[in-house]
Amino acid sequence: MKLRNITLGAASLCLVAGVSAPAVATGVEPSDSAPLVIGHRGAAGVAPENTLEAVKAGSQSGAEFIEIDVQLSKDGVPFIFHDGTPARTTNVEDVFPERANDPITSFTWDELQQLDAGSYFSGKFVGAKIPHFDDVPGALTGDTGVFIEIKDPVKSPGVEKVVADALANDEQWKALLEGGKIEVLGFDAASNERFAQLAPEVPLQQLTGTVPSAQELEHYATYADAFGTSYRGLDAAGAQRVKDAGLGLGVYTVNAPEAADEALALGVERITGDFPQQIDRHLDGQKVFPANNGVLISDAVNDVPGSDTTPENGEHVILENTSQRTIDVSGYLIRDAANNKLQIGEGYELAPGAKLRVYSGPGTNSDEAFYVDGAGVLNNDGDSLALWDAKGKLTDLFAN
């Protein structure tokens, strides 16, 4: 595996030289030859997002960094969690039935620790807990760094100071910072500016859903070192505006090799995705799925006329057998980026060259179609999908 050089932050360079560090962030920089790979929410494609299990998976994936989201509990404890409510990724309906849609920040730390944050993903992770912010460094292996996203700071007042204080005073966080292994990021510009004032020595990244005007990017450059956006909306003109502003360029959430190639063609320097090991293999010129048996996701029809779950003709994913032998796909699982699942029933075999349409809604099963009869899962604007075989092995990635 090739090495991606990372420029050390000002603090570590000055530590080596034996002089005081200036209060200016140098930013985390990739080498000229390859982008940094960042595991999204740890490695959210293969483990329950923002758990220590996902942090470990991301850290062991070959990625240079993992990304986490930090919020504050009702009693001021920093914890790792993405969503605004606990409904999607915990068993809150079992533990606190009346509070499933309450703000996650309305729960005390003790209440958060009563939730199971792993079983939603699979039975393998039953009992996984919502981590404390300070538990993250201890879960890292090797030389992995951390991108710390300050999530929804309006609902976690004071979170910027909590993070800044931890980076300055906690020995493990401080060591990562001094080693050039920390970058703080967020969508809230006011929050980012507050953080920059509190900790100007910490590399900072401004996130937005699309690339803004040159004027706004120039303003970001007064307090941030880098800029990140969705790869789906990035074009050459937008990428150039970012570079003209003197900002590093990153994209999220890149979950397929083809998407990584598109980002690279635009000069992207940071690639964040749910499957860092697979993206890392692709960038290293290795086979992404060495044990793939030939069954691939060949297409996804996300936006159909009328309802996504129109009987017989709703949204669907198309599997194809590209091998020279018949393959039993019973029990195969298709999972989207939000962890919605489509699982194929028993008795489905694909002959060489055959295709199977897997529908999220209702319909009449046939040799060419299987209907999950669910509530609809695919994002109409495009989605990233993962295919797992009946033994739970990840075998393909797809993005449209």
N, C-alpha and C positions, 0 to 999 in steps of 0.2 A: 504493500500500500504506500502510495506516495505521501510525503509529508507536506502539510500546508503550513507555511511559516506564518506566525502571528507576531506582530510588532508588540513588544512589551509596553505596558502603560508607563506614564511618566514616573509614577511612584516607584516601580520596580527598577527602572533604569537608574534613578537617582540613588536607590538603596544600594545597588551594585557599586556606584561611583562614590558612595559615602557622603553624599550631599543631600540637602533638603529638597523635597519634591516641590515643584511649582504647583500652584492651585489651578492647573489647566489640564483638561483631559486630552490625551492624544488619540483616543479611540482605539478600537480593536480593528486591526487591518489584516485582510487576507494577503496571500502572496499574489504575484502577478499571474501565476499559472493556474490557479484553481480557487474556487469560492470556498468560503466557510460553510460547513453543513451544521445546522442547528436542529436538534430534535424537539419538535413542537410538543409542549406540555409534557416533556420527558421524551416519550416515544408513544404518542397517543394512539398510533395505529396498532400496536401490539400489546399494550398494557393499559389499565385504566388511567386516564389522563390525570396529571398532577398528583399522582401518588408516588410514594418512594419506589414502588415497583416500576413505575414508568421512568422515573429518574435513573434508576439502575439500568434499565433496558437501553435508555438513550445514551447513557454514559459508556456502555459496553458496545455500542453500535459502530464505532468508528467515527462518529461525529465529534467535531471539536468542542461544541457547546450543546447544552440542553436549555430549553426555555421553560420558564415557570410563570405562573400568575400569582401575585400576592394581594391579599385583602386583609382587613382587620375585623376581628370578631367584635361582638357587642361590648365585651370587656377589654378590648384593646390588644388582643393577642394576634400577631401576624400569622396568617395561615395560607396554604397553597390551594387555590381553587379558581376555576375560570368563570363559571356561570353566575348570574345574579341571584338565582334561587337554587335550592338543592334538589329540585325535582328530577332533573334528567340523569344525574350521575350518582345518586345515593338512594338508600332505602328509607328516606324521610317519611314516606307515607305509612310505613310500618311503625316507625318510632315516634313521630310527631304528626299524626294524621291530619291535623288541622293546619299545619304550617308548611305544606309542600311548596306552596308558591310564595312564601314569605321571603324577604331578602335574606340572602345567606349571611349578611353582616348583622342581622337581627338575632343571630344565635350566639350564645356564649361559647367560649372555648370548650367547656365541659360538655355542652350539648352537641357541639360539632364532633367531639370524640365518641359520641354514642352512635354515629352514623357509619354505615358500611359504604365505602366509596369504591369498592371493587367488583361486587357481584353483578352490577349492571353490565359489565363487560363480558365476563364469563365466570363459570363456577370455579375456575382455577384461582380467582382472586378474591374469593369470599373473605370478608373480614378486613380488607385493606382500609386503612384509616386516612382521613384528611391530615396531611402533614403540617407540623409547625414549620414556619419559615426557616428556623435555625437547624432543622433536621436535614436540610437538603445537602449541605457540604459533606456531611458524613456518609451520604449515600453514593457519592461520586466515586468513580474508579479512574485510575490512570491520570491523565492530564486534562480532564474535561473541565470546561468553564461553564458559566451560567449567564444566560440572558434573563434578566428579572423584569417582567412586565408589571407595572403598577396598574392594577385593574380597577376601573370604576372608582377613582379616588374621591369623587363627591360623596360616595356612600361609606368611605373609610377615611374620614378627616384625620389628618396628621400622619397618614401612611408614608408620605415622603420622608419625614423626619425619622420614622421608625426604621425604614430601610437604610437611610444614610447613616444613622447611628450604628446599626448592625455592621455595616461595611467598614466603619471606622473603628469599632471597638471589639466586635466578636473576633476571636483569633482565627477561626476557620474562614470566615467571610473576608477578613482583612488579608489573609494570605492569598486568597484567590484574586482579590483586587490588585495586590502588589505584584502578582504574577501575570497581569494582563488578561485575566480570565473572567472579567465581569463587564457586562454592559447592561444599563438600565434603559427601559423603553416604555412607551405608553402612547395612547391615542389622545389623551387630554393635554393640550398644549400648555395650559395654565399650570397644570400639575408638573409637567416636565420643566417648565421654567422655575417653579419653586424648588424642584429637586436640584437643578443646576446651581441655584444660589446656595443651597445647603451643602452640596458636594461637587464643586466645580472640577475636582480631580477625577470624577467617575465618568467614563465614556457613556454617552447618552444618545438614544435613537428616538426620533419622532415617527410615529405611525399615523397613516391615514389610509382610508379605503381606496383612494385614487390619488394620482399625482396632482398637486395643486399648481397654481401659477408660479412663475419665476419669482415674483415679488414675495409670495408667502414662503417659498423655499429659502429665499435669502434671509427672511426673518428667522426661520428654523435654525439656520446656520449660525445665528448669534448665540445660541445656547446648546445646540445639538451637534453631534459629530457625524451622525448617520440618519438615513431616512428609510423607512420600510413601508411597503404597500402590498396589496394583493397582486399576485402575478397575472391574474386574469385580465386586469385592466391596464397593465403596463404596456406601453408601446415605445418605439424608438425615440419619439419626441419627448415623452415624459422622462425616459431614462436620461436623455441628454440634459434636460432641465435640472435634474437632481445633480448630475456631475458638474454642471456649470456653477451650481451653488456651492460646490466644494464638499458635498456630503457623500458619505459612503452609501451604497445602494443595496437594499435587501428586499426580498419578497417572501410572502407566505401565501397559502399553505401548499407547498409543492409536493404532490403525492404520487407522481408517476415519472418515469424516466423522460418521457417526451416533454412533459412540462418543465423539467429541469433543463432540457436542451433549449427550449424556447427562452427561458430566463437567461441562460448563458449567452445566447446570441445577442441579448440586449446589454451585456456587460454587467450583469448582476454579480455582486461580490458576497452576498449572504443569502443562503437558501435554507428556509425553515420549512420542515415537513414532518408529518406524522410517522414516516417510515425512514428514519435516518440511515439505517443500515443498508437498505436497498438503494437509496439515492447515493450513498457513499460508494457502494459497489459499482454503480453505473458510472460515476465520475472517475473511478479508478480503472475503467475499462474492463471490469469483470462481468461475468454473467450474473444478472440480478437474481434469478431464481434457478440455481444449478439443478435442483431436483424437480423442476416443473415437468409434469407428465404430458403436456401438450394442450391442456384445457385452458383457454384464455377468455377474458372478457373482451369481446370484439367490438361491442358498441353498447350505448345506453340511450334510450329514447325517453328523455326527461319531460318534455313539454308536449303533451298530446292535446288534440281538440277536446274541449269540455273538461270534465273532471279527470284528475290524475288516476282515479280508480274506476273509470268507466268500465262496466262489465265487458269482458272479452278483449277490450282494446285500450287499456290504460297504459300508464308508464311501465317500462320494462327494461331489463338488462338482457343482453344477448351473450350467451356463452358459445364458444366454438371449440371443437376438437380438432386441433391442427396436427395430431399425431397420425400414425399409420395403424393404430389398433383401437378397438372399442374400449371405452372407459366408462365405468360406473360413476356417475356424479351424484348419486343419492347422498343426502346429508351435506353436500357442499353449501357453504355459507357465503353470501355476498353482504358486505358491510359497508355503509357509507361513512362520510367523515363525521357525522353526528352520532354514529353508532347505531343507526337503524339497521335492521337485519332482514334479509330475505334468505330463507333456508329451503333447499330443494327437498321434496319428499322422496319416499322410497320408490324404487323401480325405474329409475331413469338412467339409461345407458346412451352414450353418444358414439355413433359409428364414426370412422375417420371422415373428416370434412363436415360432419353434421353440426347443426346449431340448435340451441335450446333457448327459447324466450322465457324469461322468468319475470312474471308480472307481480306488481305489489298489490293489485286489487283482485276482485273475484273474476271467475270465468270457468270454462270447461277444460279440464286437463286433457292433454293429448301428447303424442310422442314429441311434438315440436314446441309445446308450451306447458309451463307449470304456473299455477296461480296461487300465490300465498294467501290471498284474500285478507289483506291488511288494510292499513289506513293511508297508504301512500307515503313514500319516503324520499324520493329523489328531488333534488333542488332544480327548479325549472331553468335556472340560469347556468346550469352546469354543475357537475359534482365529481368528486373523486371516490373511487370504489376499490375495495380490496376483495380478493377471492381466497377463501380458505377451503381446504379439502375436508373430507369427513373425519380425518384424524386431527384436525385443528392446525394443519400446517399452512402458512401463508404461501400462496402459489402464483398470484398475479396482482398487478396494480393497473388501474385505468383512470384517466381523467378526460373530461370533455368540457 
